[in-house]
Amino acid sequence: MKAYRIRNKTLDFPLIQGGMGVGVSLGNLAGHVAKEGCMGVISGVQIGYRKEDFYRDNLRCNKEALKEEVQKARSISDNRGMVAVNIMVAGNQYEEMLKSALESGVDAIISGAGLPMAMPKIAQGYDVALAPIVSGGKAAKVVMNSWLRKENRFADFVVLEGRGAGGHLGFHRQEIDSPDMKLEKLLQEVLEVVKTFEDKKGSAIPVFIAGSVFDGYEMAYYAKRGAFGAQIGTRFIATYECDASEEFSKLICQAKKEDVIITQSPVGLPGRALKTKLLEQLEHDGRIPPKRCIDCLKPCNPTVTPYCISEALIQAAKGNIEQGLFFTGENVDRINKMYHVHDLIEELKTQWEETI
Ligand SMILES: Cc1cc2nc3c(=O)[nH]c(=O)nc-3n(C[C@H](O)[C@H](O)[C@H](O)COP(=O)(O)O)c2cc1C
């Protein structure tokens, strides 16, 4: 079987399960994905939300929970695949959470929702794969230039996330429907930029493509155009191993095309989500003032924010259909049944092998 090398580790299949916060991809999902020889990603966003002291001692709870979830993923994975953590640049606890992930000995750290300029400096001295999430060639060039110039560090891999993804999107609202933003086109842009860094590095920098990549056939389609593999998010919400509530998985299995909307998030980016009660209420009332604030986001001002996104995502993870914000990818209408992670990945592998 072919092995897919990432830094000094290997994957059996070039698939990353996208980090999904709050509480959607934790140790259970990431561990089961890693066990299949792929990269399982734990989302670090407000990861301590189930801890008793969460609102009183937020940072400590998040740091403790991160370490616990990494340990859990490791023990489930049987030391196969890779266990990674996703940390959002826009979070106020970015540096502390990154350090916790490093101390917990993860194989890789992936950062998006902003450009992760400081990542290699914080990770100095750790043998860990580092990857930025980018939305096109320009962002890839800015990040990789900065890493090389300031820290003499190359990206170990790159995730290109297109406009069809779930959660926050690295595009302006009007770009989301523009033909210029087609995934194939963005992939070529990113590959051109990456090639210049590969020449300097003297080895490959794998590019994983994300955002509405649905099956092994589509993974192979992009692989034929130069992608190393894919990062898939939403499909893993419809698995029995997903760390969010059953209600979240059910909503994903039942959703139709018309249930999906683009909403402006307090993070300062557009986000794709299911049109549920919370978003209808926001549309009607204009604002749902936060009841409390854990000062989680750099760009958020609680006195004017339309709503508290952390609280809404926590409610979604807990299965609160009325008050939750349920992020989703564009292709959710194609998902209509639950899988075990093992069966989903086997299906993706078979489709990939039929095509490649
Ligand atoms: C519920 C949900 C939560 C997400 N949370 C994060 C996150 O915390 N950080 C991040 O970088 N990406 C996040 N994403 C994006 C995914 O990691 C992934 O890249 C994306 O969903 C891929 O598109 P797909 O869902 O169409 O496969 C989230 C996506 C979803 C659906």
The ligand as an ORCA input file, in Angstrom:
! r2SCAN-3c Opt
* xyz 0 1
  C     -19.513     22.402     12.303
  C     -18.238     22.898     11.691
  C     -17.303     23.504     12.502
  C     -16.081     23.925     11.964
  N     -15.141     24.470     12.796
  C     -13.935     24.816     12.315
  C     -12.916     25.299     13.189
  O     -13.113     25.417     14.393
  N     -11.722     25.647     12.647
  C     -11.470     25.506     11.299
  O     -10.372     25.833     10.849
  N     -12.411     25.023     10.459
  C     -13.619     24.671     10.932
  N     -14.556     24.135     10.086
  C     -14.192     23.822      8.677
  C     -13.797     22.342      8.525
  O     -12.651     22.043      9.251
  C     -13.565     21.924      7.068
  O     -12.399     22.497      6.535
  C     -14.685     22.276      6.151
  O     -15.906     22.060      6.752
  C     -14.543     21.468      4.858
  O     -15.674     21.530      4.069
  P     -16.809     20.364      4.097
  O     -17.480     20.497      5.403
  O     -17.671     20.739      2.941
  O     -16.113     19.061      3.924
  C     -15.813     23.748     10.582
  C     -16.785     23.160      9.775
  C     -17.984     22.731     10.303
  C     -19.003     22.081      9.412
*
